[in-house]
Amino acid sequence: MKTIAALILTLLILPAIGAQEKTEAPAMPDSSDLDKEQRWRDQIVDSLMDGDAVDLDANGLTFLGLETEADEDTGRGAVIVHGIGVHPNWQQIVYPLRTGLPQQGWSTLSIQMPVLPNEATDADYGPLMDEVAPRLDAAIAYLHEQGAERVAIVAHSLGATMANAYLATHPQAVAAFVAVGLSSGGEHAGRDNAELIGRVQVPTLDLFGQNDLDAVVSGAAARAEAASANASYSQVQAPDANHFFDGKDEALVEIVADWLNEAVPASD
């Protein structure tokens, strides 16, 4: 009887163990997937139609930037920062901004940010946040070297979290900040965006869609309250837009350009 009971118990336990093994998420690397960055680079450079590919250096690490010069030189440049796991020529948000803002007097530099495998979540990006500042530093310095007297950061989603954390500790790094789809529903990549945005001192546009992610929309009031000490903070909800502004590229560029042109006027 003991043998039969033990067998039954074993049969009950084994499926549970198997189920546990199947649901365990794979371990994520604690630094950017450089092979993936190289694959993105090869694909982008081979098919690039707008702008020029440039090599940027972040403490000895070479990463990709896409430079698009302004139609008219106004002494201004914008670093474009993509969202989770993609690249600096991504068709949603990034491409419309990097090619649209130059028509409004802003040279752009869209940069490759640290990336993880496709299955990674926002939370998995916490260990990569230390890689953000050197890349943003390099991008800002490059635009200054190209003649941009004043530089802004325009960032989307996880990229907005990265830029938000950067500006909270680099208060004089840029002249303005546009955060598109900034999440504040708790911790994002190990960072609390509502708390961080309260420490950003430069003119800031907190832009999100009416149909954006819940963590973005529901956290809007908390972000506005946290940023209340910044007299140059603005929050705009774009009608009918989702997290990626699908079908709203023109509206996205218009809102961002109009705000930037007011916050950072062209040089005389």
VOZAVO-535702 format. One record per residue: x, y, z of N, C-alpha, C in turn. Coordinates in nm, 3 decimals. Layout:
# VOZAVO-535702
- X	Y	Z	X	Y	Z	X	Y	Z
...
//
This chain:
# VOZAVO-535702
- 0.082	-0.120	0.000	0.000	0.000	0.000	0.086	0.125	0.000
- 0.197	0.122	0.079	0.284	0.237	0.083	0.343	0.266	-0.054
- 0.377	0.158	-0.128	0.435	0.177	-0.261	0.335	0.243	-0.355
- 0.209	0.199	-0.350	0.104	0.256	-0.435	0.080	0.402	-0.398
- 0.077	0.431	-0.266	0.054	0.568	-0.221	0.168	0.659	-0.265
- 0.290	0.608	-0.256	0.405	0.689	-0.297	0.402	0.717	-0.446
- 0.359	0.615	-0.524	0.349	0.633	-0.669	0.246	0.739	-0.704
- 0.131	0.734	-0.636	0.025	0.833	-0.661	0.075	0.973	-0.628
- 0.146	0.985	-0.515	0.198	1.115	-0.474	0.298	1.168	-0.576
- 0.382	1.079	-0.628	0.481	1.119	-0.727	0.414	1.169	-0.854
- 0.309	1.097	-0.896	0.236	1.136	-1.016	0.168	1.271	-1.001
- 0.127	1.301	-0.880	0.063	1.431	-0.854	0.165	1.544	-0.854
- 0.285	1.515	-0.804	0.387	1.618	-0.791	0.452	1.651	-0.924
- 0.478	1.549	-1.006	0.552	1.570	-1.130	0.488	1.671	-1.224
- 0.356	1.666	-1.249	0.296	1.767	-1.338	0.314	1.907	-1.283
- 0.306	1.921	-1.152	0.322	2.054	-1.092	0.463	2.107	-1.116
- 0.562	2.016	-1.102	0.700	2.056	-1.128	0.718	2.095	-1.274
- 0.660	2.014	-1.362	0.669	2.043	-1.505	0.605	2.175	-1.539
- 0.489	2.203	-1.480	0.420	2.329	-1.506	0.503	2.446	-1.459
- 0.570	2.430	-1.342	0.653	2.537	-1.290	0.770	2.564	-1.384
- 0.830	2.458	-1.435	0.943	2.475	-1.526	0.901	2.547	-1.654
- 0.782	2.519	-1.702	0.735	2.580	-1.826	0.706	2.729	-1.809
- 0.664	2.771	-1.690	0.624	2.909	-1.670	0.739	2.999	-1.625
- 0.853	2.941	-1.589	0.966	3.023	-1.548	1.020	3.101	-1.667
- 1.032	3.234	-1.651	1.083	3.320	-1.757	1.234	3.301	-1.772
- 1.283	3.309	-1.895	1.428	3.296	-1.914	1.501	3.414	-1.850
- 1.619	3.387	-1.800	1.699	3.493	-1.740	1.742	3.594	-1.847
- 1.732	3.721	-1.812	1.768	3.826	-1.906	1.911	3.875	-1.878
- 1.984	3.912	-1.983	2.117	3.968	-1.961	2.108	4.101	-1.888
- 2.216	4.139	-1.822	2.216	4.263	-1.746	2.287	4.376	-1.820
- 2.304	4.359	-1.952	2.361	4.464	-2.036	2.298	4.453	-2.174
- 2.317	4.556	-2.255	2.254	4.560	-2.386	2.296	4.442	-2.474
- 2.203	4.395	-2.555	2.229	4.288	-2.651	2.300	4.349	-2.772
- 2.432	4.347	-2.771	2.509	4.412	-2.876	2.496	4.343	-3.011
- 2.471	4.212	-3.009	2.447	4.141	-3.135	2.318	4.191	-3.199
- 2.216	4.213	-3.118	2.091	4.266	-3.170	2.111	4.409	-3.222
- 2.189	4.488	-3.150	2.218	4.623	-3.196	2.286	4.619	-3.333
- 2.378	4.524	-3.351	2.449	4.514	-3.479	2.353	4.472	-3.591
- 2.262	4.381	-3.559	2.164	4.339	-3.662	2.076	4.456	-3.702
- 2.030	4.532	-3.602	1.951	4.652	-3.633	2.033	4.746	-3.723
- 2.158	4.767	-3.685	2.244	4.859	-3.759	2.257	4.816	-3.905
- 2.286	4.688	-3.926	2.304	4.639	-4.063	2.178	4.661	-4.146
- 2.063	4.633	-4.089	1.936	4.650	-4.161	1.909	4.797	-4.192
- 1.935	4.883	-4.096	1.905	5.025	-4.113	1.997	5.089	-4.215
- 2.127	5.068	-4.199	2.224	5.134	-4.287	2.207	5.090	-4.431
- 2.177	4.963	-4.451	2.161	4.910	-4.588	2.040	4.969	-4.660
- 1.940	5.016	-4.584	1.817	5.064	-4.648	1.785	5.209	-4.614
- 1.881	5.281	-4.560	1.856	5.418	-4.513	1.826	5.512	-4.629
- 1.713	5.581	-4.618	1.671	5.675	-4.722	1.678	5.820	-4.675
- 1.656	5.842	-4.547	1.653	5.978	-4.493	1.759	5.994	-4.385
- 1.844	6.094	-4.401	1.947	6.119	-4.301	2.073	6.038	-4.326
- 2.166	6.050	-4.233	2.295	5.984	-4.244	2.326	5.905	-4.117
- 2.386	5.789	-4.133	2.429	5.709	-4.019	2.560	5.763	-3.965
- 2.569	5.776	-3.834	2.693	5.823	-3.770	2.728	5.729	-3.657
- 2.858	5.718	-3.630	2.906	5.638	-3.518	2.926	5.729	-3.397
- 2.869	5.690	-3.285	2.882	5.764	-3.161	2.957	5.677	-3.060
- 3.024	5.741	-2.967	3.105	5.668	-2.869	3.055	5.694	-2.729
- 3.021	5.588	-2.657	2.979	5.597	-2.518	3.079	5.520	-2.433
- 3.178	5.589	-2.382	3.281	5.526	-2.298	3.344	5.405	-2.365
- 3.377	5.421	-2.493	3.443	5.314	-2.566	3.350	5.222	-2.642
- 3.218	5.234	-2.620	3.121	5.153	-2.693	3.067	5.233	-2.811
- 3.080	5.177	-2.931	3.027	5.243	-3.050	2.881	5.207	-3.069
- 2.798	5.307	-3.089	2.656	5.282	-3.113	2.606	5.373	-3.225
- 2.492	5.338	-3.281	2.441	5.402	-3.403	2.359	5.526	-3.373
- 2.381	5.629	-3.455	2.296	5.746	-3.456	2.253	5.776	-3.599
- 2.134	5.831	-3.615	2.085	5.873	-3.746	2.065	6.024	-3.743
- 2.148	6.093	-3.818	2.146	6.239	-3.818	2.066	6.291	-3.938
- 1.975	6.382	-3.911	1.898	6.447	-4.017	1.906	6.597	-3.994
- 1.966	6.667	-4.088	1.986	6.810	-4.072	1.858	6.887	-4.096
- 1.844	6.999	-4.026	1.727	7.085	-4.042	1.726	7.148	-4.181
- 1.606	7.169	-4.234	1.595	7.235	-4.364	1.656	7.375	-4.357
- 1.640	7.441	-4.244	1.698	7.573	-4.220	1.770	7.570	-4.087
- 1.895	7.611	-4.087	1.975	7.607	-3.963	1.924	7.712	-3.865
- 1.874	7.667	-3.752	1.824	7.757	-3.648	1.903	7.742	-3.518
- 2.012	7.667	-3.524	2.095	7.648	-3.405	2.034	7.556	-3.301
- 1.943	7.468	-3.345	1.876	7.379	-3.251	1.884	7.235	-3.298
- 1.894	7.144	-3.201	1.896	7.001	-3.233	1.816	6.922	-3.132
- 1.767	6.806	-3.173	1.688	6.720	-3.085	1.740	6.577	-3.091
- 1.765	6.521	-2.974	1.800	6.379	-2.962	1.669	6.302	-2.956
- 1.650	6.207	-3.047	1.529	6.125	-3.050	1.560	5.990	-2.986
- 1.479	5.952	-2.887	1.504	5.831	-2.809	1.387	5.735	-2.824
- 1.412	5.618	-2.877	1.307	5.519	-2.905	1.262	5.446	-2.778
- 1.156	5.366	-2.795	1.101	5.288	-2.684	1.164	5.150	-2.672
- 1.094	5.060	-2.605	1.149	4.931	-2.565	1.188	4.843	-2.683
- 1.313	4.799	-2.682	1.360	4.693	-2.769	1.365	4.720	-2.918
- 1.355	4.848	-2.961	1.354	4.874	-3.106	1.479	4.953	-3.146
- 1.467	5.039	-3.248	1.586	5.101	-3.304	1.559	5.246	-3.346
- 1.663	5.320	-3.386	1.647	5.463	-3.413	1.580	5.498	-3.545
- 1.533	5.399	-3.618	1.457	5.428	-3.740	1.318	5.365	-3.734
- 1.271	5.334	-3.613	1.143	5.265	-3.595	1.030	5.347	-3.656
- 0.939	5.280	-3.729	0.837	5.351	-3.805	0.734	5.424	-3.719
- 0.711	5.373	-3.600	0.615	5.438	-3.510	0.689	5.539	-3.422
- 0.637	5.657	-3.414	0.689	5.764	-3.329	0.826	5.815	-3.375
- 0.925	5.725	-3.385	1.063	5.766	-3.405	1.087	5.824	-3.544
- 1.052	5.749	-3.648	1.076	5.797	-3.784	1.000	5.927	-3.813
- 0.872	5.936	-3.778	0.802	6.063	-3.803	0.869	6.183	-3.735
- 0.919	6.163	-3.614	0.984	6.274	-3.543	1.121	6.306	-3.600
- 1.199	6.204	-3.629	1.336	6.231	-3.674	1.338	6.292	-3.813
- 1.235	6.268	-3.894	1.230	6.327	-4.029	1.136	6.448	-4.036
- 1.043	6.458	-3.942	0.948	6.570	-3.945	1.000	6.695	-3.877
- 1.070	6.680	-3.766	1.120	6.797	-3.694	1.221	6.879	-3.774
- 1.305	6.817	-3.859	1.395	6.899	-3.941	1.321	6.998	-4.032
- 1.200	6.966	-4.070	1.121	7.059	-4.151	1.072	7.178	-4.068
- 1.086	7.166	-3.936	1.043	7.273	-3.845	1.163	7.343	-3.780
- 1.280	7.326	-3.840	1.397	7.396	-3.791	1.478	7.324	-3.685
- 1.456	7.193	-3.671	1.529	7.115	-3.570	1.608	7.004	-3.638
- 1.741	7.011	-3.628	1.822	6.896	-3.669	1.798	6.785	-3.568
- 1.795	6.662	-3.613	1.768	6.551	-3.521	1.881	6.448	-3.525
- 1.897	6.384	-3.411	1.990	6.271	-3.400	1.915	6.162	-3.325
- 1.870	6.061	-3.399	1.798	5.949	-3.340	1.900	5.842	-3.304
- 1.899	5.797	-3.179	2.008	5.711	-3.133	1.959	5.573	-3.089
- 2.051	5.477	-3.103	2.024	5.342	-3.053	2.044	5.338	-2.903
- 1.939	5.299	-2.832	1.947	5.284	-2.687	1.971	5.137	-2.653
- 2.009	5.107	-2.530	2.029	4.967	-2.491	1.904	4.883	-2.516
- 1.923	4.761	-2.564	1.812	4.673	-2.597	1.832	4.535	-2.535
- 1.722	4.465	-2.517	1.722	4.327	-2.470	1.647	4.240	-2.571
- 1.647	4.108	-2.553	1.570	4.020	-2.641	1.422	4.060	-2.646
- 1.354	4.019	-2.751	1.216	4.062	-2.776	1.121	4.031	-2.662
- 1.147	3.921	-2.590	1.054	3.881	-2.484	1.074	3.959	-2.354
- 1.171	4.048	-2.350	1.197	4.125	-2.228	1.083	4.221	-2.198
- 1.058	4.243	-2.071	0.957	4.339	-2.026	1.026	4.467	-1.980
- 0.945	4.569	-1.953	1.001	4.694	-1.902	1.083	4.671	-1.776
- 1.034	4.583	-1.689	1.103	4.558	-1.562	1.243	4.501	-1.584
- 1.261	4.424	-1.693	1.391	4.364	-1.720	1.498	4.467	-1.754
- 1.455	4.589	-1.788	1.550	4.691	-1.831	1.615	4.766	-1.715
- 1.575	4.738	-1.592	1.634	4.806	-1.479	1.786	4.804	-1.478
- 1.850	4.686	-1.496	1.997	4.680	-1.492	2.065	4.757	-1.605
- 1.991	4.789	-1.712	2.051	4.859	-1.826	2.050	5.011	-1.810
- 1.986	5.060	-1.706	1.972	5.205	-1.691	2.107	5.276	-1.675
- 2.207	5.205	-1.623	2.340	5.266	-1.610	2.404	5.293	-1.746
- 2.354	5.229	-1.851	2.411	5.249	-1.984	2.351	5.370	-2.055
- 2.249	5.429	-1.996	2.175	5.536	-2.063	2.254	5.666	-2.068
- 2.304	5.711	-1.955	2.369	5.843	-1.949	2.485	5.857	-2.047
- 2.576	5.759	-2.061	2.685	5.776	-2.156	2.636	5.794	-2.301
- 2.526	5.726	-2.336	2.474	5.740	-2.473	2.411	5.878	-2.493
- 2.335	5.923	-2.396	2.274	6.056	-2.408	2.381	6.165	-2.405
- 2.481	6.149	-2.320	2.591	6.245	-2.316	2.657	6.255	-2.454
- 2.684	6.140	-2.515	2.751	6.138	-2.646	2.665	6.202	-2.754
- 2.534	6.176	-2.751	2.444	6.232	-2.852	2.434	6.383	-2.839
- 2.419	6.431	-2.716	2.410	6.575	-2.693	2.539	6.645	-2.736
- 2.652	6.586	-2.700	2.781	6.644	-2.737	2.797	6.648	-2.889
- 2.752	6.543	-2.958	2.763	6.539	-3.104	2.683	6.653	-3.167
- 2.561	6.674	-3.122	2.479	6.781	-3.180	2.543	6.918	-3.155
- 2.599	6.936	-3.037	2.669	7.062	-3.010	2.787	7.080	-3.106
- 2.859	6.970	-3.129	2.974	6.976	-3.221	2.932	7.011	-3.363
- 2.811	6.974	-3.399	2.760	7.003	-3.533	2.700	7.143	-3.544
- 2.704	7.219	-3.435	2.658	7.357	-3.441	2.527	7.387	-3.371
- 2.467	7.287	-3.306	2.343	7.312	-3.233	2.376	7.379	-3.100
- 2.334	7.504	-3.086	2.360	7.575	-2.962	2.270	7.525	-2.849
- 2.148	7.487	-2.884	2.053	7.438	-2.785	1.998	7.304	-2.831
- 1.991	7.211	-2.737	1.952	7.074	-2.768	1.835	7.033	-2.679
- 1.741	6.961	-2.736	1.629	6.903	-2.662	1.635	6.752	-2.671
- 1.567	6.684	-2.580	1.548	6.539	-2.588	1.401	6.514	-2.613
- 1.371	6.432	-2.714	1.234	6.389	-2.743	1.234	6.237	-2.735
- 1.161	6.181	-2.639	1.172	6.039	-2.610	1.035	5.974	-2.595
- 1.028	5.845	-2.628	0.902	5.772	-2.625	0.907	5.653	-2.530
- 0.802	5.636	-2.450	0.777	5.516	-2.371	0.896	5.482	-2.280
- 0.955	5.364	-2.294	1.070	5.329	-2.211	1.184	5.428	-2.231
- 1.198	5.478	-2.354	1.298	5.580	-2.381	1.270	5.708	-2.302
- 1.142	5.739	-2.283	1.106	5.856	-2.203	1.142	5.834	-2.056
- 1.126	5.711	-2.009	1.170	5.679	-1.873	1.321	5.696	-1.860
- 1.394	5.647	-1.959	1.539	5.662	-1.957	1.580	5.809	-1.954
- 1.517	5.889	-2.040	1.550	6.031	-2.046	1.508	6.103	-1.919
- 1.395	6.065	-1.863	1.344	6.124	-1.739	1.442	6.101	-1.625
- 1.491	5.979	-1.614	1.589	5.946	-1.510	1.720	6.022	-1.532
- 1.759	6.034	-1.657	1.882	6.107	-1.691	1.871	6.254	-1.651
- 1.761	6.318	-1.689	1.746	6.460	-1.663	1.724	6.492	-1.516
- 1.675	6.395	-1.441	1.659	6.415	-1.297	1.794	6.432	-1.229
- 1.900	6.380	-1.291	2.034	6.390	-1.233	2.130	6.472	-1.319
- 2.084	6.519	-1.435	2.165	6.604	-1.523	2.082	6.728	-1.558
- 2.059	6.814	-1.460	1.961	6.923	-1.476	1.993	7.024	-1.584
- 2.119	7.041	-1.621	2.156	7.141	-1.721	2.197	7.078	-1.854
- 2.166	6.951	-1.875	2.217	6.881	-1.994	2.155	6.931	-2.123
- 2.025	6.966	-2.121	1.956	7.009	-2.242	1.867	7.129	-2.212
- 1.810	7.184	-2.320	1.725	7.303	-2.306	1.578	7.268	-2.286
- 1.537	7.147	-2.325	1.396	7.109	-2.314	1.382	6.958	-2.325
- 1.267	6.909	-2.279	1.240	6.765	-2.276	1.097	6.739	-2.318
- 1.080	6.650	-2.416	0.947	6.604	-2.457	0.937	6.456	-2.426
- 0.845	6.420	-2.337	0.821	6.280	-2.302	0.691	6.237	-2.367
- 0.697	6.138	-2.455	0.578	6.088	-2.524	0.543	5.951	-2.466
- 0.422	5.938	-2.410	0.380	5.810	-2.354	0.460	5.769	-2.233
- 0.477	5.861	-2.138	0.555	5.834	-2.018	0.470	5.761	-1.915
- 0.512	5.640	-1.878	0.438	5.560	-1.783	0.467	5.605	-1.640
- 0.364	5.603	-1.555	0.388	5.632	-1.413	0.300	5.546	-1.325
- 0.265	5.430	-1.373	0.184	5.338	-1.294	0.273	5.250	-1.208
- 0.342	5.308	-1.111	0.436	5.231	-1.030	0.575	5.245	-1.085
- 0.659	5.148	-1.061	0.797	5.155	-1.107	0.809	5.105	-1.250
- 0.882	5.179	-1.331	0.904	5.147	-1.472	1.054	5.128	-1.491
- 1.097	5.007	-1.525	1.240	4.976	-1.535	1.312	5.013	-1.406
- 1.245	4.992	-1.293	1.304	5.022	-1.165	1.304	5.169	-1.129
- 1.231	5.250	-1.205	1.228	5.394	-1.181	1.084	5.442	-1.163
- 1.064	5.536	-1.073	0.933	5.595	-1.048	0.926	5.727	-1.125
- 0.855	5.727	-1.238	0.855	5.845	-1.326	0.789	5.967	-1.265
- 0.688	5.947	-1.182	0.624	6.061	-1.118	0.723	6.133	-1.027
- 0.800	6.055	-0.952	0.899	6.116	-0.863	1.011	6.182	-0.943
- 1.056	6.116	-1.048	1.166	6.169	-1.128	1.130	6.298	-1.198
- 1.010	6.304	-1.255	0.973	6.423	-1.331	0.962	6.545	-1.241
- 0.943	6.521	-1.112	0.942	6.631	-1.017	1.079	6.693	-0.997
- 1.183	6.624	-1.041	1.320	6.674	-1.028	1.375	6.731	-1.158
- 1.299	6.716	-1.267	1.342	6.772	-1.396	1.319	6.923	-1.394
- 1.420	7.000	-1.428	1.412	7.145	-1.416	1.390	7.217	-1.547
- 1.412	7.151	-1.660	1.400	7.218	-1.789	1.254	7.219	-1.835
- 1.218	7.307	-1.931	1.083	7.303	-1.989	1.050	7.161	-2.036
- 0.933	7.113	-1.997	0.897	6.973	-2.022	0.756	6.963	-2.079
- 0.742	6.885	-2.186	0.612	6.851	-2.241	0.584	6.705	-2.213
- 0.476	6.679	-2.138	0.431	6.544	-2.105	0.315	6.514	-2.200
- 0.345	6.446	-2.310	0.248	6.422	-2.417	0.205	6.276	-2.418
- 0.075	6.253	-2.425	0.025	6.115	-2.433	-0.108	6.114	-2.507
- -0.149	5.995	-2.548	-0.271	5.982	-2.626	-0.394	5.958	-2.541
- -0.507	5.996	-2.594	-0.634	5.972	-2.525	-0.656	5.824	-2.502
- -0.609	5.741	-2.596	-0.623	5.596	-2.586	-0.489	5.529	-2.556
- -0.408	5.596	-2.479	-0.275	5.545	-2.444	-0.287	5.429	-2.345
- -0.173	5.372	-2.308	-0.170	5.264	-2.210	-0.225	5.314	-2.076
- -0.285	5.224	-2.001	-0.345	5.263	-1.874	-0.243	5.323	-1.778
- -0.122	5.266	-1.776	-0.019	5.317	-1.685	0.024	5.458	-1.721
- 0.003	5.497	-1.847	0.034	5.634	-1.890	-0.080	5.729	-1.853
- -0.202	5.691	-1.891	-0.317	5.779	-1.870	-0.350	5.793	-1.722
- -0.355	5.680	-1.650	-0.395	5.684	-1.509	-0.293	5.757	-1.423
- -0.169	5.764	-1.469	-0.065	5.831	-1.391	-0.047	5.977	-1.426
- -0.129	6.030	-1.516	-0.110	6.168	-1.562	-0.123	6.268	-1.448
- -0.222	6.251	-1.364	-0.243	6.345	-1.254	-0.125	6.344	-1.157
- -0.071	6.226	-1.129	0.043	6.215	-1.038	0.166	6.283	-1.097
- 0.186	6.269	-1.227	0.301	6.334	-1.291	0.286	6.486	-1.286
- 0.166	6.534	-1.316	0.143	6.679	-1.314	0.163	6.737	-1.175
- 0.115	6.665	-1.075	0.132	6.712	-0.937	0.279	6.714	-0.898
- 0.352	6.610	-0.935	0.494	6.602	-0.901	0.574	6.713	-0.969
- 0.530	6.751	-1.090	0.604	6.852	-1.167	0.552	6.993	-1.144
- 0.466	7.012	-1.045	0.402	7.142	-1.024	0.501	7.255	-0.994
- 0.618	7.221	-0.942	0.718	7.323	-0.912	0.788	7.373	-1.038
- 0.773	7.300	-1.148	0.834	7.341	-1.276	0.734	7.425	-1.353
- 0.756	7.556	-1.355	0.662	7.647	-1.421	0.655	7.624	-1.571
- 0.753	7.556	-1.627	0.758	7.531	-1.771	0.718	7.388	-1.806
- 0.645	7.323	-1.716	0.592	7.188	-1.743	0.454	7.201	-1.806
- 0.430	7.127	-1.913	0.299	7.123	-1.979	0.258	6.979	-2.001
- 0.130	6.953	-1.990	0.078	6.819	-2.016	-0.031	6.829	-2.123
- -0.017	6.747	-2.226	-0.110	6.748	-2.339	-0.157	6.606	-2.367
- -0.289	6.591	-2.376	-0.347	6.462	-2.416	-0.399	6.476	-2.558
- -0.342	6.399	-2.650	-0.379	6.408	-2.790	-0.507	6.330	-2.817
- -0.609	6.393	-2.874	-0.737	6.324	-2.898	-0.720	6.204	-2.990
- -0.785	6.094	-2.952	-0.796	5.972	-3.035	-0.662	5.903	-3.062
- -0.555	5.946	-3.000	-0.424	5.884	-3.024	-0.399	5.770	-2.927
- -0.330	5.666	-2.976	-0.291	5.556	-2.888	-0.144	5.573	-2.848
- -0.087	5.471	-2.788	0.049	5.481	-2.735	0.152	5.507	-2.845
- 0.122	5.462	-2.967	0.216	5.476	-3.078	0.173	5.582	-3.178
- 0.067	5.656	-3.147	0.014	5.760	-3.236	-0.011	5.704	-3.376
- -0.060	5.580	-3.382	-0.088	5.518	-3.511	-0.190	5.602	-3.588
- -0.157	5.635	-3.712	-0.244	5.718	-3.794	-0.245	5.864	-3.753
- -0.159	5.902	-3.660	-0.155	6.039	-3.608	-0.015	6.100	-3.619
- 0.062	6.056	-3.717	0.200	6.104	-3.729	0.206	6.256	-3.744
- 0.121	6.311	-3.829	0.123	6.455	-3.854	0.087	6.532	-3.727
- -0.012	6.482	-3.654	-0.051	6.547	-3.529	0.062	6.541	-3.427
- 0.130	6.426	-3.420	0.242	6.409	-3.328	0.351	6.512	-3.355
- 0.393	6.521	-3.481	0.501	6.615	-3.517	0.457	6.759	-3.494
- 0.333	6.790	-3.527	0.283	6.927	-3.509	0.282	6.968	-3.363
- 0.232	6.879	-3.277	0.226	6.911	-3.134	0.367	6.931	-3.078
- 0.456	6.838	-3.111	0.593	6.846	-3.058	0.666	6.968	-3.113
- 0.656	6.993	-3.243	0.726	7.107	-3.304	0.674	7.239	-3.251
- 0.542	7.253	-3.241	0.485	7.378	-3.191	0.532	7.407	-3.048
- 0.532	7.303	-2.965	0.575	7.324	-2.826	0.724	7.356	-2.819
- 0.806	7.280	-2.893	0.949	7.304	-2.892	0.983	7.444	-2.943
- 0.916	7.488	-3.047	0.946	7.620	-3.105	0.909	7.733	-3.008
- 0.813	7.708	-2.923	0.779	7.808	-2.821	0.874	7.800	-2.703
- 0.908	7.678	-2.663	0.995	7.660	-2.545	1.140	7.697	-2.574
- 1.183	7.671	-2.698	1.322	7.696	-2.737	1.321	7.772	-2.870
- 1.307	7.902	-2.867	1.300	7.980	-2.991	1.428	7.967	-3.073
- 1.414	7.989	-3.204	1.529	7.985	-3.294	1.627	8.095	-3.261
- 1.755	8.072	-3.292	1.858	8.173	-3.272	1.834	8.290	-3.367
- 1.871	8.410	-3.322	1.856	8.528	-3.407	1.956	8.527	-3.521
//
